[in-house]
Amino acid sequence: MALVPVQLPAAELLFDPGFLGPQEADALLAELTATIPWRHEPIRLFGKEVLQPRLTAWYGDAGATYRYSGLTLQPLPWLLALHALRQRLEAATGSRFNSVLLNLYRTGQDSMGYHADDEPELGPTPVIASVTLGATRTFRLKPRSHLLPPPSALSLSLTSGSLLVMRGLTQQNWLHALPKTARPVGPRLNLTFRYIRG
C-alpha cells in the first residue's frame, strides 16, 4: 500500500496501514523487544518528577541529542534493523531522519499524554514518521486552539505494521496522545523517526 492523506484542518497527515507486512512486523517486534536496552526514565510533569508510563530508548547519528520533559537523551548507535527501517522510511516519505525514539507500551495501562513534538531542535515544521508494531491502540489528536474549524478531535486505530507521518504545521496546531485502555491488550512498540537539527 501507499501513504494516503488523512483529512485534518491546518495539519498534514499521511497514513499507510500496511507499510510492513504482518510477519515482518511480528519479527521486528520480537527482535527489538528482546535486544533493546530499555529505560524507565523519570520526567518532570507539572513540577513533579514521575516515571514515564512506558519504556523508552533513543538511537541515532552521533550528536543527535534530544531534550524533552527535563530529559537529555544521547543516541545509541544504530542497530542494523533500525538503520534498514530508516532507509525504507526515507524512501517512502522523501524526508531525512537521523534519530528514532522507541516507546514500548507494555500493557493498556502504559500511555502517552497529550503533547506536541515541538522541541526547538526539531525545527518549526518537523516530519515525524511513526511505525507501530504489536497491539492496536487508539491514537488521538486534538487542536491546540479553539479557533481551528471542526473536527475538534481525531482518533486513528494504529495497527501493527502501520505508518503514520505527521508533517507541515501539524505540531504547531495539534496535540496528540496515546490514552490508556481498560481492554486487555498485548505490548505495542512505537518507533518515531525524526531529524534533529545540530
C-alpha positions as a Markdown table, in Angstrom:
| # | Residue | x | y | z |
|---|---|---|---|---|
| 1 | Met | 0.0 | 0.0 | 0.0 |
| 2 | Ala | 1.0 | 3.7 | -0.2 |
| 3 | Leu | 0.7 | 6.7 | 2.0 |
| 4 | Val | -2.7 | 8.4 | 1.7 |
| 5 | Pro | -3.7 | 11.8 | 3.2 |
| 6 | Val | -5.8 | 12.0 | 6.4 |
| 7 | Gln | -8.1 | 15.0 | 6.3 |
| 8 | Leu | -7.4 | 17.3 | 9.2 |
| 9 | Pro | -7.5 | 21.1 | 9.2 |
| 10 | Ala | -4.2 | 23.0 | 9.5 |
| 11 | Ala | -2.3 | 19.8 | 9.5 |
| 12 | Glu | -0.6 | 17.3 | 7.1 |
| 13 | Leu | -1.1 | 13.7 | 8.0 |
| 14 | Leu | -0.3 | 10.7 | 5.8 |
| 15 | Phe | -1.2 | 7.1 | 6.7 |
| 16 | Asp | -0.3 | 3.6 | 5.3 |
| 17 | Pro | -1.9 | 0.8 | 7.4 |
| 18 | Gly | 0.2 | -1.9 | 5.6 |
| 19 | Phe | 3.7 | -0.3 | 5.5 |
| 20 | Leu | 5.1 | -3.6 | 7.0 |
| 21 | Gly | 3.6 | -7.0 | 6.4 |
| 22 | Pro | 2.3 | -8.9 | 9.4 |
| 23 | Gln | 5.2 | -11.4 | 9.5 |
| 24 | Glu | 7.8 | -8.7 | 9.1 |
| 25 | Ala | 6.2 | -6.6 | 11.8 |
| 26 | Asp | 5.9 | -9.5 | 14.2 |
| 27 | Ala | 9.6 | -10.5 | 13.7 |
| 28 | Leu | 10.8 | -6.9 | 14.1 |
| 29 | Leu | 8.7 | -6.5 | 17.3 |
| 30 | Ala | 10.3 | -9.7 | 18.8 |
| 31 | Glu | 13.8 | -8.7 | 17.8 |
| 32 | Leu | 13.6 | -5.2 | 19.2 |
| 33 | Thr | 11.7 | -6.1 | 22.3 |
| 34 | Ala | 14.4 | -8.6 | 23.2 |
| 35 | Thr | 17.6 | -6.7 | 22.2 |
| 36 | Ile | 16.9 | -3.0 | 23.1 |
| 37 | Pro | 18.3 | -1.9 | 26.4 |
| 38 | Trp | 15.0 | -0.4 | 27.6 |
| 39 | Arg | 15.0 | 2.5 | 30.1 |
| 40 | His | 12.3 | 3.6 | 32.5 |
| 41 | Glu | 13.0 | 7.3 | 32.8 |
| 42 | Pro | 11.7 | 9.9 | 35.3 |
| 43 | Ile | 10.3 | 13.1 | 33.7 |
| 44 | Arg | 9.1 | 16.4 | 35.2 |
| 45 | Leu | 5.4 | 16.8 | 34.9 |
| 46 | Phe | 3.6 | 19.8 | 36.4 |
| 47 | Gly | 6.7 | 20.4 | 38.6 |
| 48 | Lys | 6.8 | 16.8 | 39.9 |
| 49 | Glu | 9.2 | 14.0 | 39.0 |
| 50 | Val | 7.3 | 10.9 | 37.8 |
| 51 | Leu | 8.2 | 7.7 | 36.0 |
| 52 | Gln | 7.1 | 7.7 | 32.4 |
| 53 | Pro | 4.2 | 5.1 | 31.9 |
| 54 | Arg | 6.2 | 3.3 | 29.2 |
| 55 | Leu | 9.8 | 2.1 | 28.4 |
| 56 | Thr | 12.0 | 4.1 | 26.1 |
| 57 | Ala | 15.2 | 4.0 | 24.0 |
| 58 | Trp | 16.9 | 6.6 | 21.8 |
| 59 | Tyr | 19.0 | 5.8 | 18.7 |
| 60 | Gly | 20.6 | 8.0 | 16.1 |
| 61 | Asp | 23.5 | 9.6 | 14.4 |
| 62 | Ala | 26.3 | 10.9 | 16.6 |
| 63 | Gly | 25.3 | 14.3 | 18.0 |
| 64 | Ala | 21.6 | 13.8 | 17.6 |
| 65 | Thr | 20.8 | 14.8 | 21.2 |
| 66 | Tyr | 17.1 | 15.2 | 22.1 |
| 67 | Arg | 15.7 | 17.1 | 25.1 |
| 68 | Tyr | 12.1 | 16.9 | 26.3 |
| 69 | Ser | 10.3 | 17.0 | 29.7 |
| 70 | Gly | 13.6 | 17.6 | 31.6 |
| 71 | Leu | 15.4 | 14.6 | 29.9 |
| 72 | Thr | 18.5 | 14.8 | 27.7 |
| 73 | Leu | 18.9 | 11.8 | 25.5 |
| 74 | Gln | 22.2 | 10.8 | 24.0 |
| 75 | Pro | 21.7 | 8.5 | 21.0 |
| 76 | Leu | 22.8 | 4.9 | 21.0 |
| 77 | Pro | 24.5 | 3.8 | 17.7 |
| 78 | Trp | 22.1 | 2.5 | 15.0 |
| 79 | Leu | 21.2 | -1.2 | 15.2 |
| 80 | Leu | 21.1 | -2.9 | 11.7 |
| 81 | Ala | 17.3 | -3.4 | 11.9 |
| 82 | Leu | 16.7 | 0.3 | 12.8 |
| 83 | His | 19.1 | 1.6 | 10.1 |
| 84 | Ala | 17.3 | -0.6 | 7.5 |
| 85 | Leu | 13.9 | 0.7 | 8.6 |
| 86 | Arg | 15.2 | 4.3 | 8.5 |
| 87 | Gln | 16.3 | 3.8 | 4.8 |
| 88 | Arg | 12.9 | 2.5 | 3.9 |
| 89 | Leu | 11.1 | 5.4 | 5.6 |
| 90 | Glu | 13.3 | 7.9 | 3.9 |
| 91 | Ala | 12.5 | 6.3 | 0.5 |
| 92 | Ala | 8.7 | 6.2 | 1.3 |
| 93 | Thr | 8.5 | 9.8 | 2.7 |
| 94 | Gly | 11.2 | 11.7 | 0.8 |
| 95 | Ser | 12.4 | 13.0 | 4.1 |
| 96 | Arg | 15.7 | 12.6 | 6.0 |
| 97 | Phe | 15.8 | 11.1 | 9.5 |
| 98 | Asn | 18.8 | 11.0 | 11.9 |
| 99 | Ser | 17.2 | 9.5 | 15.0 |
| 100 | Val | 14.4 | 7.4 | 16.4 |
| 101 | Leu | 12.6 | 7.4 | 19.7 |
| 102 | Leu | 11.3 | 4.0 | 20.7 |
| 103 | Asn | 8.4 | 3.7 | 23.1 |
| 104 | Leu | 7.3 | 0.3 | 24.5 |
| 105 | Tyr | 3.8 | 0.2 | 25.9 |
| 106 | Arg | 3.8 | -3.0 | 27.9 |
| 107 | Thr | 0.0 | -3.1 | 28.7 |
| 108 | Gly | -3.1 | -1.0 | 28.1 |
| 109 | Gln | -2.1 | 1.0 | 31.3 |
| 110 | Asp | 1.0 | 2.4 | 29.6 |
| 111 | Ser | 0.3 | 5.6 | 27.8 |
| 112 | Met | 1.3 | 9.0 | 26.4 |
| 113 | Gly | -0.4 | 12.2 | 27.4 |
| 114 | Tyr | -1.4 | 15.0 | 25.0 |
| 115 | His | 1.7 | 16.8 | 23.7 |
| 116 | Ala | 3.3 | 18.2 | 20.5 |
| 117 | Asp | 6.7 | 17.3 | 19.2 |
| 118 | Asp | 7.7 | 21.0 | 19.1 |
| 119 | Glu | 11.1 | 21.0 | 20.7 |
| 120 | Pro | 13.5 | 23.6 | 19.2 |
| 121 | Glu | 15.9 | 21.0 | 17.8 |
| 122 | Leu | 13.1 | 19.6 | 15.6 |
| 123 | Gly | 12.5 | 22.9 | 13.8 |
| 124 | Pro | 9.2 | 24.6 | 13.1 |
| 125 | Thr | 7.8 | 22.0 | 10.7 |
| 126 | Pro | 9.2 | 18.6 | 11.6 |
| 127 | Val | 8.5 | 15.4 | 9.8 |
| 128 | Ile | 7.7 | 12.6 | 12.3 |
| 129 | Ala | 7.4 | 9.1 | 10.9 |
| 130 | Ser | 5.7 | 6.8 | 13.3 |
| 131 | Val | 5.7 | 3.0 | 12.9 |
| 132 | Thr | 3.6 | 0.7 | 15.1 |
| 133 | Leu | 4.4 | -2.9 | 16.0 |
| 134 | Gly | 2.3 | -5.2 | 18.1 |
| 135 | Ala | -1.1 | -4.4 | 19.7 |
| 136 | Thr | -3.5 | -2.0 | 18.0 |
| 137 | Arg | -4.0 | 1.2 | 20.1 |
| 138 | Thr | -6.1 | 4.3 | 19.6 |
| 139 | Phe | -4.1 | 7.5 | 18.6 |
| 140 | Arg | -5.8 | 10.8 | 19.3 |
| 141 | Leu | -5.3 | 14.3 | 18.1 |
| 142 | Lys | -6.9 | 17.5 | 19.4 |
| 143 | Pro | -6.4 | 21.1 | 18.3 |
| 144 | Arg | -4.2 | 23.5 | 20.2 |
| 145 | Ser | -6.5 | 26.4 | 19.5 |
| 146 | His | -10.3 | 26.7 | 19.7 |
| 147 | Leu | -10.1 | 28.8 | 16.5 |
| 148 | Leu | -9.5 | 25.7 | 14.3 |
| 149 | Pro | -12.5 | 24.6 | 12.4 |
| 150 | Pro | -14.1 | 21.1 | 13.0 |
| 151 | Pro | -13.3 | 18.3 | 13.5 |
| 152 | Ser | -12.5 | 19.1 | 17.1 |
| 153 | Ala | -10.6 | 15.8 | 17.5 |
| 154 | Leu | -9.5 | 12.8 | 15.5 |
| 155 | Ser | -9.0 | 9.2 | 16.5 |
| 156 | Leu | -7.0 | 6.7 | 14.5 |
| 157 | Ser | -6.5 | 2.9 | 15.1 |
| 158 | Leu | -2.8 | 2.3 | 14.7 |
| 159 | Thr | -2.4 | -1.4 | 13.7 |
| 160 | Ser | 0.8 | -3.4 | 13.6 |
| 161 | Gly | 2.9 | -2.5 | 10.6 |
| 162 | Ser | 1.2 | 0.8 | 10.0 |
| 163 | Leu | 3.0 | 4.1 | 9.3 |
| 164 | Leu | 1.7 | 7.5 | 10.3 |
| 165 | Val | 3.5 | 10.6 | 9.0 |
| 166 | Met | 2.9 | 14.0 | 10.7 |
| 167 | Arg | 4.5 | 16.9 | 8.9 |
| 168 | Gly | 3.9 | 20.6 | 7.9 |
| 169 | Leu | 2.1 | 22.6 | 10.6 |
| 170 | Thr | 0.7 | 19.5 | 12.4 |
| 171 | Gln | 2.9 | 20.1 | 15.6 |
| 172 | Gln | 2.1 | 23.8 | 15.7 |
| 173 | Asn | -1.7 | 23.3 | 15.5 |
| 174 | Trp | -2.4 | 19.9 | 17.1 |
| 175 | Leu | -1.6 | 17.8 | 20.2 |
| 176 | His | -1.5 | 14.0 | 20.1 |
| 177 | Ala | -1.8 | 11.3 | 22.7 |
| 178 | Leu | -2.0 | 7.5 | 23.2 |
| 179 | Pro | -4.5 | 7.1 | 26.1 |
| 180 | Lys | -4.7 | 4.2 | 28.5 |
| 181 | Thr | -7.2 | 1.5 | 27.7 |
| 182 | Ala | -9.1 | -0.9 | 30.0 |
| 183 | Arg | -9.2 | -3.5 | 27.3 |
| 184 | Pro | -6.7 | -6.4 | 27.7 |
| 185 | Val | -4.0 | -5.7 | 25.0 |
| 186 | Gly | -0.6 | -7.0 | 24.4 |
| 187 | Pro | 2.6 | -5.0 | 24.1 |
| 188 | Arg | 2.9 | -2.2 | 21.5 |
| 189 | Leu | 6.2 | -0.8 | 20.2 |
| 190 | Asn | 6.1 | 2.6 | 18.6 |
| 191 | Leu | 9.1 | 4.0 | 16.6 |
| 192 | Thr | 9.1 | 7.7 | 15.8 |
| 193 | Phe | 11.8 | 8.7 | 13.4 |
| 194 | Arg | 12.7 | 12.4 | 13.2 |
| 195 | Tyr | 15.5 | 14.7 | 12.2 |
| 196 | Ile | 17.4 | 16.5 | 15.0 |
| 197 | Arg | 19.0 | 19.8 | 13.9 |
| 198 | Gly | 22.6 | 20.4 | 15.0 |
